[in-house]
Structures are given as structure tokens and as C-alpha cells.
Amino acid sequence: MSEDKVPLTVLGKNALEAELKRLKSEDRPAIIEAIEKARALGDLSENAEYHSAKEKQSFIEGRIADIGDKLARAEVIDPSKLESEKIVFGATVGLIDESGAEKTYQIVGDPEADLANGKISVSSPIARALLGKEVGDEAIVRSPKGKISYEIVKLEFR
């Protein structure tokens, strides 16, 4: 396991804690019960229910360990308490792309990135191009389709 800090917003940390609680209090006991039921069916070498339940148990235990590690290394940042003229972790940024389409993204930690909800990872190409810029600046993002230019039109910390 790496000793690197994992940047998270307060909401991202809360979401990971809620998932960890659910995994430990609901999913883990349910899969243990499913394994016991499958074990009662007899011969384990040809018992698909047992092997499926064991595989799911392995996934759950791996996810519990992963979330625990991330939370142990979390560096929690509350964007609502930040003030900056420059784009930094936690910022919500309004952009206009070359076609005139408006987009809004919040720069968050890797574990909480969710593009469908406008949350981009701090390590994503777009976020890397935005960090350190100000409203009015242009950010150029290198993508598989070539370079994409964005104008920064809004910067908020919420």
C-alpha cells in the first residue's frame, strides 16, 4: 500500500464512509449467510451457488480493504472554506468549449470522480489543464481526439 495522501472533499469522504458501513453491516453478513446456505446444498466442487457467493465475498472484502486504505490516507479538504483566484482542488469550474457548449465540473479526488454528475478527478487531463488557471484563461486539454480548448468563465468554491 502506498503512503501517498488521497485528496477527498468532505462529501467524498462521507460517501466512502457510508459505503464502508453498508459493506460491513449489510453486504458482508448477507454474503456470509448465502455461503452457509450454499454450503448446506452439498458437494462444494460442483456447487455454483457456493462458488458465486465466495467470489462475491472476495469482492466485498477487497472493497472494504480498499476503502479503509483510502480513508486512512485521506486528506480531507472542504471546498466551501477555500478562497482563491486560481483553480485548485475542490473548485467548481464553469467552462465553454470550442463549440460554445457550457460545462461545469468540480475537481475532486480519484475515489469520488463521477463524470455523469460533473465531478472530475484531480488527476484527469481536464483537471490537470485547469489547475492554476483563473477566470478568463484558456485551458488546452490533450485528448485522443486532439487538443480541445476551454475558456474558463466561472470559478466557485462550494
C-alpha positions in Angstrom: 0.0 0.0 0.0 1.2 3.5 -0.9 1.7 6.1 1.8 0.6 8.9 -0.6 -2.3 11.1 0.7 -5.6 10.7 -1.0 -7.3 14.1 -1.5 -11.0 14.0 -0.8 -13.8 16.5 -0.4 -15.9 16.3 2.7 -18.8 14.8 0.6 -16.4 12.3 -0.9 -15.2 11.2 2.5 -18.7 10.9 3.8 -19.8 8.8 0.8 -16.8 6.4 1.3 -17.6 6.1 5.0 -21.3 5.3 4.2 -20.3 2.7 1.6 -17.9 1.1 4.1 -20.6 1.0 6.8 -23.0 -0.6 4.4 -20.5 -3.2 3.2 -19.6 -4.2 6.8 -23.1 -4.1 8.3 -25.3 -5.3 5.4 -23.3 -6.8 2.5 -20.8 -8.9 4.5 -23.4 -10.5 6.8 -25.7 -11.2 3.8 -22.9 -13.0 1.8 -21.8 -15.0 4.8 -25.4 -16.2 5.1 -25.5 -17.0 1.4 -22.3 -19.0 1.7 -23.7 -21.0 4.6 -26.9 -21.8 2.6 -24.9 -22.8 -0.4 -22.6 -25.0 1.7 -25.7 -26.8 3.1 -26.5 -27.9 -0.5 -23.8 -30.4 -0.5 -20.8 -31.1 -2.8 -18.8 -27.9 -2.9 -16.8 -28.9 -6.0 -19.9 -28.6 -8.3 -21.9 -26.1 -6.2 -22.3 -22.9 -8.4 -24.1 -21.0 -5.7 -21.2 -21.6 -3.3 -18.5 -20.5 -5.8 -20.5 -17.4 -6.8 -21.0 -16.4 -3.1 -17.3 -16.9 -2.4 -16.4 -14.8 -5.4 -18.8 -12.1 -4.2 -17.3 -12.3 -0.7 -13.9 -11.8 -2.1 -15.0 -8.7 -3.9 -16.7 -7.3 -0.8 -13.6 -7.9 1.4 -11.4 -6.3 -1.2 -13.6 -3.3 -1.4 -13.6 -3.0 2.4 -9.8 -3.1 2.4 -9.6 -0.6 -0.5 -12.0 1.9 1.2 -10.3 1.5 4.5 -6.9 2.3 3.0 -8.2 5.4 1.2 -9.9 6.7 4.3 -6.7 6.1 6.4 -4.7 8.1 3.9 -7.4 10.7 3.2 -6.5 14.4 3.2 -10.0 15.9 3.5 -10.5 19.4 2.0 -13.7 21.4 2.5 -14.1 23.4 -0.8 -16.6 25.8 0.9 -13.8 27.0 3.1 -11.4 27.7 0.2 -10.8 31.1 -1.3 -8.6 31.5 -4.4 -8.5 33.3 -7.7 -6.8 30.3 -9.1 -8.4 26.8 -9.8 -7.4 24.4 -7.1 -8.6 21.0 -5.8 -12.3 21.3 -4.8 -13.1 24.1 -7.2 -16.2 24.1 -9.3 -15.4 25.5 -12.7 -17.6 26.8 -15.5 -16.2 26.2 -19.0 -17.1 27.0 -22.6 -15.7 24.6 -25.2 -14.8 25.4 -28.8 -18.3 24.6 -30.0 -19.8 27.1 -27.4 -21.2 24.4 -25.2 -21.1 25.2 -21.5 -19.9 22.6 -19.0 -19.5 22.7 -15.2 -17.0 20.4 -13.3 -15.9 20.1 -9.7 -12.4 18.9 -9.3 -12.4 16.0 -6.7 -10.3 13.1 -5.6 -10.0 10.0 -7.6 -12.3 7.8 -5.5 -15.2 10.3 -5.8 -14.9 11.2 -9.5 -18.3 10.8 -11.3 -18.4 12.5 -14.8 -22.1 12.0 -15.1 -22.5 14.2 -12.0 -19.9 16.8 -13.1 -17.2 15.6 -10.8 -13.8 15.1 -12.4 -10.7 13.5 -10.9 -7.9 15.8 -9.9 -5.6 13.5 -12.0 -7.8 13.7 -15.1 -6.4 15.5 -18.2 -9.1 18.2 -17.9 -8.4 18.9 -14.3 -4.6 18.9 -14.8 -5.1 21.5 -17.6 -7.3 23.7 -15.3 -5.3 23.7 -12.1 -3.6 27.1 -11.5 -5.7 28.9 -14.1 -8.1 31.8 -13.5 -11.4 33.0 -14.9 -10.8 34.3 -18.4 -7.9 32.0 -19.0 -7.8 29.3 -21.7 -7.1 25.7 -20.8 -6.0 23.3 -23.5 -6.6 19.7 -22.9 -4.8 17.0 -24.9 -7.2 14.1 -25.7 -7.2 11.2 -28.1 -9.2 13.4 -30.5 -6.5 16.1 -30.4 -6.3 19.3 -28.4 -9.5 20.8 -27.0 -9.7 24.4 -25.9 -11.8 25.6 -23.0 -12.5 29.1 -21.8 -12.8 29.4 -18.0 -15.9 31.5 -17.3 -16.7 30.8 -13.7 -14.9 29.7 -10.5 -16.7 28.8 -7.3 -15.9 27.0 -4.0 -19.0 25.4 -2.6 
